Amino acid sequence: MPVRPWSPEDLGRPTDGSWADVAFGLGEIYECEGDLGQAADWYRRAAESGHDAAALRLGAVLGRMADDGADGSAEDLLAEATRWLSGAQDIATPSAIELITDMLNRHQRRAARRGLEPAGQEC
């Protein structure tokens, strides 16, 4: 079995897989712990490095964050989630189709809520 030479620059570098795989794994850990903000950060790093599964998970996590938040950031979160989901390479898989359908439903619910909000009073 060949031995790979080690150098101090290797400290903290993954021994197998890629940085995107490590970031994706951290995203999974934070998502399981319920820390969606940290999960989104790590999934985003992996997705920006081309990790397809991370793009799908990021879209799902951002959608959940939009559902949880009642502030104006929900629209921004849904928009970013839609961008990640629509750009994923594995978009034709059943799990990706389910995530995209879920995202469309979230958009419809938000639009329906906006339609029910009372109009501002004009003087």
Buried (B, 14 or more C-beta within 10 A) or exposed (E): EEEEEEEEEEEEEEEEEEEBBBBBBBBBEBBEEEBBEBBBBBBBBBBBBEBBBBBBBBBBBBBBBBBEEEEEEBBEBBEBBBBBBEEBEEBEBEEBEEBBEBBEEBBEEBEEEEEEEEEEEEE
